[in-house]
């Protein structure tokens, strides 16, 4: 069996009961390794336009890019420079730079009042790349729509109602991130990889096509694990699971462990755009009853999603006044 299966979101939404069940079963089988491929209705033209504008931004001199830095937001909006984010299991910062954005909630909204650091004002380089704000906002909304729809498949797969994730992701802190991985021959000192081995913190992550290969997934059972290349079919999106989903499912769906390494057959730089689907920070991450059984007793204590995010932001070196490397 292939380690990463290919499913069809549209068939789940419009197919027969048997077809829908087959998609659910395929997703749950593939997510044993934390990854699955899916066809979607995401616009290729919108993706091309977004990549064009992002490449324009990342090609700017560093002093121009730094105008998009948002101090105190811990990498949740604006620009993050090279050699900052660091995988939790590594002491070597990742060889990448990033631009981050998400939705805003109105000032005075209960979420913004209680968690102001979670809902910063969005900062994008509109001055440097005119029109980028509108394009990236539209891109964020379209990918978020795909993610919410895909979470309905997972909800059924874990024995919950199809709408289980709908409320917790409404006004959640979902983050879209554009990543530029510069050519490895430009990395200082040696010992760098584009992005070290890690799991994402969120529920699920969506990754439309990147401009070059490099994403690798850890598969297999403990003691017999190996890395495989993630190469989805054309016009497909990669979906991987995060720590919060592992927590909610009591480990039934594990976090997808992955890294990004330069492919010798494709020298040069790499661009990708990913979106991390987050619940609202006041969501209590507690294993759902359907995933707690005598054979799989409860592994995780309840924790607020915002607190769990804080833990990981510290571990990956994004707390500005608490850098560990």
C-alpha positions as CSV (number, residue, x, y, z in Angstrom):
1,X,0.0,0.0,0.0
2,X,1.2,3.5,-0.8
3,X,2.2,5.4,2.4
4,X,0.3,8.5,1.3
5,X,-3.1,8.0,-0.3
6,X,-5.0,10.2,-2.8
7,X,-8.6,11.1,-2.0
8,X,-11.2,13.3,-3.6
9,X,-12.8,16.0,-1.4
10,X,-15.5,16.7,-4.1
11,X,-16.6,13.1,-4.2
12,X,-17.0,13.2,-0.5
13,X,-19.3,16.2,-0.8
14,X,-21.3,15.1,-3.8
15,X,-21.0,11.3,-3.9
16,X,-23.2,8.5,-2.7
17,X,-23.1,7.2,0.8
18,X,-20.8,4.4,-0.2
19,X,-18.4,6.9,-2.0
20,X,-18.4,9.2,1.0
21,X,-17.6,6.3,3.3
22,X,-14.8,5.2,1.0
23,X,-13.2,8.7,1.1
24,X,-13.5,8.7,4.9
25,X,-11.8,5.3,5.1
26,X,-9.1,6.4,2.7
27,X,-8.3,9.5,4.7
28,X,-8.2,7.6,8.1
29,X,-5.9,5.0,6.6
30,X,-3.5,7.5,5.1
31,X,-3.4,9.6,8.2
32,X,-1.8,6.8,10.1
33,X,1.3,8.5,8.7
34,X,-0.1,12.0,9.2
35,X,-0.4,12.8,5.5
36,X,-2.9,12.5,2.7
37,X,-3.3,14.0,-0.8
38,X,-6.6,15.4,-2.0
39,X,-8.0,16.9,-5.2
40,X,-9.8,20.2,-4.6
41,X,-11.4,23.1,-6.4
42,X,-8.7,25.5,-5.4
43,X,-7.9,28.0,-8.2
44,X,-4.6,27.4,-9.9
45,X,-4.8,31.0,-11.3
46,X,-5.1,32.4,-7.8
47,X,-2.1,30.3,-6.7
48,X,0.0,31.5,-9.6
49,X,-0.9,35.1,-8.9
50,X,0.0,34.7,-5.2
51,X,3.3,33.1,-6.0
52,X,4.2,35.9,-8.4
53,X,3.6,38.6,-5.8
54,X,5.4,36.6,-3.1
55,X,8.5,36.1,-5.2
56,X,8.5,39.8,-5.9
57,X,8.5,40.5,-2.1
58,X,11.1,37.9,-1.2
59,X,13.4,39.3,-3.9
60,X,13.5,42.7,-2.3
61,X,16.5,43.9,-0.3
62,X,16.4,42.8,3.3
63,X,15.9,46.3,4.6
64,X,12.7,46.5,2.6
65,X,11.4,43.2,3.8
66,X,12.1,44.2,7.4
67,X,9.5,46.9,7.0
68,X,7.0,44.1,7.2
69,X,8.2,42.8,10.6
70,X,5.5,42.9,13.3
71,X,7.3,43.0,16.7
72,X,5.8,41.1,19.5
73,X,3.5,38.9,17.4
74,X,5.7,35.8,17.6
75,X,5.7,35.2,13.9
76,X,1.9,35.2,13.6
77,X,1.8,38.1,11.1
78,X,4.3,39.9,8.9
79,X,7.8,39.0,8.0
80,X,10.2,36.6,9.8
81,X,13.8,36.6,8.6
82,X,16.3,33.8,7.9
83,X,17.7,31.6,10.6
84,X,15.0,32.3,13.2
85,X,12.4,29.5,13.4
86,X,14.0,26.3,14.8
87,X,12.6,22.8,14.9
88,X,11.9,21.8,18.5
89,X,14.3,18.9,18.3
90,X,17.1,20.9,16.7
91,X,19.6,23.6,17.7
92,X,20.2,24.6,14.1
93,X,17.8,27.3,12.8
94,X,15.9,26.7,9.6
95,X,17.3,28.1,6.4
96,X,14.1,29.9,5.4
97,X,12.3,33.3,5.6
98,X,8.6,33.7,5.9
99,X,5.6,36.0,5.4
100,X,2.6,35.3,7.6
101,X,-1.0,36.5,7.6
102,X,-4.5,35.5,8.7
103,X,-7.9,36.9,9.3
104,X,-8.7,39.8,11.6
105,X,-11.6,40.0,14.0
106,X,-13.3,43.3,14.8
107,X,-11.8,45.3,17.7
108,X,-13.8,44.6,20.8
109,X,-14.7,41.0,19.6
110,X,-14.5,38.8,22.7
111,X,-11.6,36.8,21.2
112,X,-9.6,39.9,20.4
113,X,-10.3,41.3,23.9
114,X,-9.3,38.2,25.7
115,X,-6.4,37.2,23.4
116,X,-5.0,40.4,21.9
117,X,-1.7,38.7,21.0
118,X,-3.5,36.0,19.1
119,X,-5.4,38.5,16.9
120,X,-2.9,41.1,15.8
121,X,-3.7,43.6,13.0
122,X,-2.6,42.0,9.8
123,X,0.7,43.4,8.4
124,X,1.5,42.7,4.7
125,X,3.9,44.6,2.4
126,X,1.3,46.5,0.4
127,X,3.7,49.5,0.0
128,X,6.4,47.3,-1.5
129,X,4.1,45.1,-3.6
130,X,0.9,47.0,-4.5
131,X,-2.2,44.7,-4.5
132,X,-0.6,41.9,-2.5
133,X,-3.0,42.4,0.5
134,X,-6.1,41.7,-1.6
135,X,-4.6,38.7,-3.4
136,X,-3.2,37.0,-0.2
137,X,-6.5,37.7,1.7
138,X,-8.4,36.0,-1.1
139,X,-6.0,33.1,-1.1
140,X,-6.3,32.7,2.7
141,X,-10.1,32.5,2.5
142,X,-10.1,29.9,-0.3
143,X,-7.6,27.6,1.4
144,X,-9.5,28.0,4.7
145,X,-12.7,26.9,3.0
146,X,-10.9,23.8,1.7
147,X,-9.6,23.0,5.2
148,X,-12.9,23.4,6.9
149,X,-14.5,21.1,4.4
150,X,-11.8,18.5,4.8
151,X,-12.1,18.6,8.6
152,X,-15.7,17.2,8.1
153,X,-14.2,14.0,6.6
154,X,-11.9,13.7,9.7
155,X,-14.9,14.4,12.0
156,X,-16.8,11.4,10.6
157,X,-13.6,9.3,10.7
158,X,-13.3,9.7,14.4
159,X,-16.9,9.0,15.1
160,X,-18.1,12.6,15.6
161,X,-20.8,14.6,13.9
162,X,-19.6,16.0,10.5
163,X,-19.9,19.5,12.0
164,X,-17.6,18.8,15.0
165,X,-14.8,21.2,13.9
166,X,-17.0,23.9,12.4
167,X,-17.5,26.0,15.5
168,X,-14.0,25.6,16.9
169,X,-12.5,26.9,13.7
170,X,-14.9,29.8,13.2
171,X,-12.7,32.9,14.0
172,X,-9.9,30.6,14.9
173,X,-6.3,31.8,14.6
174,X,-5.7,30.0,11.3
175,X,-2.4,31.2,9.8
176,X,-1.2,31.2,6.2
177,X,2.5,31.3,5.6
178,X,4.6,31.9,2.5
179,X,8.0,30.4,2.8
180,X,11.1,31.1,0.8
181,X,13.9,28.6,1.1
182,X,17.1,30.2,-0.4
183,X,19.6,28.1,-2.4
184,X,21.5,25.9,0.0
185,X,24.9,27.0,-1.4
186,X,24.1,30.4,0.1
187,X,23.7,29.0,3.7
188,X,26.3,30.3,6.1
189,X,28.6,27.9,7.8
190,X,27.1,24.6,6.8
191,X,25.0,22.2,8.9
192,X,21.8,23.8,7.7
193,X,18.7,22.1,6.3
194,X,15.8,24.1,4.9
195,X,13.5,23.0,7.7
196,X,14.3,20.4,10.4
197,X,12.2,17.4,11.4
198,X,9.1,18.6,13.2
199,X,5.3,18.3,13.7
200,X,2.9,21.2,13.1
201,X,1.1,22.5,16.2
202,X,-2.4,23.0,14.7
203,X,-5.3,20.7,13.7
204,X,-4.4,20.2,10.0
205,X,-2.2,21.9,7.5
206,X,-2.9,22.4,3.8
207,X,0.0,22.6,1.3
208,X,-0.8,23.5,-2.3
209,X,1.9,22.8,-4.8
210,X,5.3,24.3,-4.1
211,X,7.8,25.5,-6.8
212,X,10.2,22.6,-6.2
213,X,10.5,19.3,-4.4
214,X,11.8,19.0,-0.9
215,X,9.1,18.0,1.5
216,X,9.8,14.6,3.1
217,X,7.5,12.6,5.4
218,X,8.5,10.1,8.1
219,X,6.6,6.8,7.8
220,X,6.7,3.4,9.4
221,X,6.4,2.1,12.9
222,X,8.9,3.2,15.7
223,X,12.1,1.4,15.2
224,X,11.4,0.9,11.5
225,X,10.9,4.4,10.2
226,X,12.2,6.0,7.0
227,X,11.8,9.2,5.0
228,X,9.8,9.3,1.8
229,X,9.3,12.2,-0.6
230,X,5.8,13.8,-0.6
231,X,5.0,14.2,-4.3
232,X,1.2,14.7,-4.8
233,X,-0.5,14.4,-8.2
234,X,-1.0,17.6,-10.2
235,X,-3.6,20.1,-8.9
236,X,-3.7,18.3,-5.6
237,X,-3.2,19.7,-2.1
238,X,-1.2,17.9,0.6
239,X,-3.0,17.7,4.0
240,X,-1.1,16.8,7.1
241,X,-2.1,16.5,10.8
242,X,-0.8,18.5,13.7
243,X,-0.3,18.2,17.5
244,X,-3.7,19.6,18.4
245,X,-5.5,17.0,16.3
246,X,-3.4,14.2,17.8
247,X,-4.4,15.6,21.3
248,X,-8.1,15.7,20.4
249,X,-8.1,12.2,18.9
250,X,-6.1,10.7,21.8
251,X,-3.4,9.7,19.4
252,X,-5.7,7.8,17.0
253,X,-4.5,10.3,14.4
254,X,-0.9,11.1,15.0
255,X,1.0,14.2,14.1
256,X,2.6,14.1,10.7
257,X,6.4,14.3,11.1
258,X,8.1,16.0,8.2
259,X,11.1,18.0,7.1
260,X,12.2,20.0,4.0
261,X,15.5,19.2,2.4
262,X,17.0,20.4,-0.9
263,X,16.7,18.0,-3.8
264,X,20.1,17.6,-5.6
265,X,18.1,17.2,-8.8
266,X,16.5,20.7,-8.3
267,X,19.2,23.1,-7.2
268,X,18.3,26.7,-6.4
269,X,15.6,28.1,-4.1
270,X,12.1,26.9,-3.3
271,X,8.8,28.6,-2.5
272,X,5.8,27.2,-0.8
273,X,2.6,28.5,0.7
274,X,1.0,26.6,3.6
275,X,-2.0,27.1,5.8
276,X,-2.2,26.0,9.5
277,X,-5.9,25.5,10.6
278,X,-6.2,26.5,14.2
279,X,-9.2,26.4,16.6
280,X,-10.1,29.4,18.6
281,X,-7.6,29.8,21.5
282,X,-10.3,29.2,24.1
283,X,-11.0,25.7,22.7
284,X,-10.3,23.1,25.3
285,X,-8.3,20.3,23.7
286,X,-9.6,17.2,25.4
287,X,-9.7,13.8,23.8
288,X,-13.1,13.0,22.3
289,X,-14.9,10.1,23.9
290,X,-15.0,8.1,20.7
291,X,-11.2,7.9,20.7
292,X,-10.9,6.8,24.3
293,X,-11.3,3.0,24.7
294,X,-10.0,0.3,27.0
295,X,-7.3,-0.5,24.4
296,X,-6.5,3.2,24.0
297,X,-6.9,4.9,27.4
298,X,-6.8,8.6,27.7
299,X,-3.2,9.8,27.0
300,X,-3.6,13.6,27.2
301,X,-4.9,15.9,29.9
302,X,-7.2,18.8,28.7
303,X,-5.4,22.0,27.8
304,X,-6.5,25.3,26.3
305,X,-5.5,25.6,22.6
306,X,-3.9,29.0,23.2
307,X,-1.7,27.6,26.0
308,X,-0.6,24.7,23.8
309,X,0.3,27.1,21.0
310,X,2.4,29.2,23.4
311,X,4.3,26.1,24.4
312,X,5.2,25.3,20.8
313,X,6.0,28.9,19.8
314,X,8.6,28.9,22.6
315,X,10.0,25.5,21.5
316,X,10.4,26.6,17.9
317,X,12.2,29.9,18.8
318,X,9.5,32.4,17.8
319,X,9.1,34.2,21.1
320,X,11.2,37.3,20.5
321,X,12.4,37.9,24.0
322,X,13.0,34.2,24.8
323,X,15.2,33.0,21.9
324,X,16.9,29.7,22.8
325,X,19.3,29.7,19.9
